[in-house]
């Protein structure tokens, strides 16, 4: 199968998840147009590209088709009354959730959210209680939102919500089953590797704390982002070669991410400007690991879009783990707290998207206790103000599937 036919078959399956009568000739025409645009842009790049033309072309085609697919799916839903009503129900459920006074600011403003986890622990509890949020109403609205999402996917795509998300990230049912078969092993190994830190407060694993051992380490390998980049340059020749193509910027509370900008042939890394320097450095290590993984791909004739988010996270996680281990055993161990928190949230989300009608606060506490040996939470309603849980369901599932592979291999 040649590359053009491979992309054709790949996206024909994706488009037909939405419309089983999708026009094959239109897809062929889109591939032809995108290939022509890519080849022209490749010739117009000012500096020597980081990959060969055929790799650049396939990546460009896949990225443009993915953008078109996202718009096509929305248009497809809106053209059909029943599907449009289901989509509108999702929108109404989101609006209803945020209609509770003060809730939108609490969820969408990172500073307000972070205040609940700062200062004296007793004061955090008081702050939460002083909000006097209608937890029962929020939980009902949350379940309604989950149910609306599930029903939309079930009706339009004929899949469960989790099956659909797996396909969208390039993972299979086998990958998912492998993850579930190995969850306990991942959790056990990560807990075994947590560094011994003395004098942890009793509330460290409480519901009003975001546990972090990175900030409690006595020794930390870098003082700045520049030192971090320099270390990657020493370890990886490809980073040194393309250091000037890596652009680092800051956002206000939107987390960290990396993306390859095909129009400019550079790697853009964005870090959360609200986090401490140590946490920015940890994020930078992960995002630079993505850059290394992509450059390795390009050298092997593979574009940045092939395989989806699951493959991308798997490749980066291996590089990140090796990097952290080379720096410090305790640093690597401390980083696993964040991974356990990601596991906790993803396991929680998988549970509620399989069975929405549960005691949400109790489940959130139980999943924490499952992931942390010292967890003793009885109830935790803070999931109801977690922006990722509300607005970006299963966002971290690719990371968790990757953890299963890297721990058990």
N, C-alpha and C positions, 0 to 999 in steps of 0.2 A: 504493500500500500504506500503510495507516495504521500508526501507531506500535505499537499493540497487536498487530497482525498481523505486523509486522516482528519484534518480540520473540518472538512465537510461533514463527515460522519459524526464527529464529536458534537457539532452544533446542530445538526439535524435532530439528534436525540434531545438536545436541550430545548430547541424551539417546540418540538412536538410534545414536550411535557405540558405545554400550554395549549397548543393548537395542533391536533392530530392531522389536520389537512394543510399544514403549512406548505407554502409554495417552494418546492425544491429549486426551481430555476432562479427565484429571487435570492436564495442563499448563495447559489453559485455566482450570481452577479455581484453580490456584496463582497464575496471573497476576492473576486477579480479586481473590483474597485479598490479595496483595502490594500491589496498587494501592490497595485500601481502607486497609490499614495505613499506606501512604506518605502518603496524603492526610490521614489523621487526625494523623499525626506532624507533618506540615508545618504544620497549623493550631496545633499545640501548641508549636512553637518559640518561645522567649521573645523573640528578636531577629528583625529582618527577615532572611529567608533570603538566601543569596548567589546563589540562582537562582530562576527561576520554578517554579511548582508542577508543570507538566507535565514539566520537565526533572528535577526532584527525584523525581517518580514513576517515570519510566522508569529512572533510575539505581538507585532502590531496588529495583524489580522485577528488574533484571538482577543486582544483587548478591545478592539473596535466592535467585534461581534458581541462581546459580553455587554458592552454599553448599550448596543442596539437591543439586545435581548431583554435587558432590564426595562427599557422603555416599551418594547413590544408587549411584555407581560402586563404592564399597566394599561396600555391601550386595549389589549385583548379583553381584560376584565371589564373595562369601562364601556365596551361596545355591547356587552351582554347584560341584560337587566338583572338576572338572578345573581351573576357574579359581581356586578356592580353593587348590588344591595349588600352582599356579604362583605365586600371591601369597605363599603361605607360603615358597616357595623363595627369593623375593626377601628376605623377612624373615630367613630362615636365613642367606642369604649376607651380609647386613649384620651379623648377630650373629657369624658366623664371622670376618668381617674384623676386628671389634673384640675378638675373643677373645684376640688376641696380647697378651701382657703389656705394659702401659704404653701401648699404642697409643691406646686410647680417650681417656685424659687428654691425650696429646700432640695429638690431633686436635681434641678438643672444648674444651680449655682454651686460650683465646687467648693467655694469658701464656706458657704453655709453648711454644706454637708460635712466638710472636714472638721468644723467646729464641734460637732457632736462627738468626735473622737480625740479631742485635745483637752489639755488641762487636767486637773485632778479628777480621778475616776468618779468620785461621789458627785462632783459638779456635772459630769457628763450625764449621769442618771437624772439629776434634777432638771437639766436642760431638756432632755427628752420628754420628761413628764410635763414640763411647763408648756410644751407645744400642744398638749391636750388633743392629739390627733384622733379622729374617729377610726380606730384600728379595724373594728368589725366591718364598717362601710368600705374601707380601703381594701380589706381582704376580699370582700365580695366583688368589688369593682375589678380587682386584679384577676380573680378567677374568671370573671366575665370576659376580660380582655384575652386571656389565654384561650378560652373556649372559642372566641370569635376567630382567632388566628388559626386554630386547629380546624374549625369548620370550613374556613376559606380554602385552605390547602386540600382538605379532604374532598371538597366538592369540585374544585377546579382541576387539581392535579391528580386526584385519585390515590394519594399517598398519605401516610401519617405525617404529622408535622416533622418528626425526627427524621424519617426517611427522606423527606424533601430537603431538609437542611444538610443531610449527609451528601446527597447528590450535588447540591449547590457548592459544596466545599471540596469536591473531588474525592470523597471517601466512599467506601462500600459498606454493605451490611457486615461483611467479614471483618473489616477494620473495626467496626463498632462492637461486634461480638468479642473480638480479641481484646479490646479495651475493657469490656465488662468482665471478661474472664480473669483479667490481670489487675483490676482496680486495687484489690486488697494487697497484692504484692507491691504495687507502686507505693501505696500509703505506708506499708510497713518499712520498705527500704528508705523512703524519704524520712520517716520518723527516726529510723536508726541513725541516719546521717546528720541529724540536727546537732549543731555544736553545743557543748556544755557551757551555758552562760549562767554565772552565779547571780543570786539575789534577784531573780525575776519576781515581780510583785504578784500577789495572789490573783489580781484581776487581769493578768497578762492574757489569759485565754477567755476572758469574759466577753459578754455580748457587746459592750460599749468600747471595745478596743480592737484595733486592727493590728494583730500580732506582727512584730517585725524584729528580727535578730540582726539585720544589716546595721541598724543604727546603734546596736549594743556591742558590736565587735570592738575590741580594743585596738586592733590593727586593721587598717584598710589600705589596699595597695596603691591607690591613686588619690591625688589631691584635686585633680581637675579633669575636665573633659579632654583637654589637649593631651595630657599624659596618657589617657585611655586610648586615644587615636594613635599616638606614637607607639604604644605597645602593640597594637594591631599591625602597624607598619612593620615593626620588627618581626612579628610572627608570620605575617602573610605578605609575600612579595607583591601579590596582586593588589592589596590595599595601598601599598606604597606607590605602585605604578599609577593607580587611578585616584589617589588621595584628593586631587583637585576637582574630581567629579562628585565628591561627597559633600553635600551642603547640609549643615545642621542649623535648625531653627528651633524656636520655642513657641508653645501654645499655652493657653490658660485653662488647664484642667481637662484637656481632652486626651490624656494618656500619651503613649509613645507609639510611633509607627515609622515604617520605612516604605518608600515606593520608588520604583524606577520610572523616571519621567522620560518617555520615549522620544518626545518632540525635542528634548534638549540633551538627550543621552547622558543623564546624570542621575545620581541617587540622592533622594531627598529624605532626610531624617528629621522628624519633629519630636521634641521632648517636652514633657510637662514642666513648664516654668514654675509651677507652684510646689514642686517636690524639692526635697533637700538635694544637695550636691551628690551625696552617696547614691541616692535613688536614681538621679539622672544618669550617673555613671553606670549603674546596673542596667538601666534601660538602654543606654548607648551600647553596652557590650552585646545585648541581645540584637539590637538593630544592625550593628556592624557585622554580627554573625550572619544576618540575612544578606548583607552585601557580599560577604565572602562566598556564601552559598550560591548567590546568583552569578558571580564571576566564575565560579567553578562550573556552573551550568553552561555559561556561554562558551567556555573553553571546550566543553563536551558537546557542543552543537545543540543545546536545549534552550528554548526561550524562557522568559520570566513568567509566562502565564500558564505553561503546560503543567498539568497535574493539580492545579488548584491550591487552596490555602493549606490543605492537609500536608501535601508534599513539601510545600514551602516551610511550614513550621517544623516538620520532621528534620529537614536538612539543617535548618538554623539551630535547632535545639542540640543537635550533636556537636556542632561547632562551639556553641555557647558553653555547654557542659565541659568540653575539653579545655576551653579557655579558662573557666573559673577554677577548675581543678589545678591547672598549671600555676595559677596565682596563689591559691591558698585553700587547704582542705576546709578550714572553718568558713571561708567566704562561700565556697560551693555549698556547704551545709546550710548556712544562713539563707542562701538564695532559695532553698527548698521550701521555706515558709510561704513565700509568695506562690510557689507552685501548688502547695497544699491548699492555699486559699482559692486558687483558680479551680482546682479539683472540686473543692467543697461547693463553689457556686455552680459549676457545671453539673455535678451530680444532683444538686437541688433542682436545677432547671429541667434536667431529664426526667426527674420524678414528677414534677408538676405538669410537664407536657405529655406525660403518659397518663396521669391521673390528676386532673386539676382540682377536684373537690376533696381537698385535704385540709388539715389544720396547718396552715402555711407557716406560722411562727414556730410551731413545734418541729415541723420538718426542717426548717432552716437551722435550728439548734441541733437536731439529731445529725444532720450532715456535717456540721462542724465537729461534733464529738467523734464522728466516724473518722474524720481526717486527722484529728489531733489527739494523741493518746491522753493528754492532760486536759482535754476539753470536758467541761462539766456543765455545759449550758442546758437549761431546762426549756427556755423559750427565747426566741429572738425574732422580733417583728421588724428589724431594720432592713430586711429584704424588701420591704414595701416602699423604701425610699432609695433603693439602689438603682441608679440610672441605667446601668447595664442590664440588670434583670428586667426592668420595666420596658426599656426602649430597644435593647440589642440582644434579644434572647439567643442563648447558645453561641454567643460571639466567640467564646474561648473553647468550644468543642474541638476545633482543629488542634489546638495546643495540647489538649488532654489526650486525644488519640495519638499524637506524636510522643507523648510521655510514655505511653504503653509500649511503643516500639523500642524507644531508646533505653528503657529500664530492663526489658526482658531479653533484648538481643545480646 
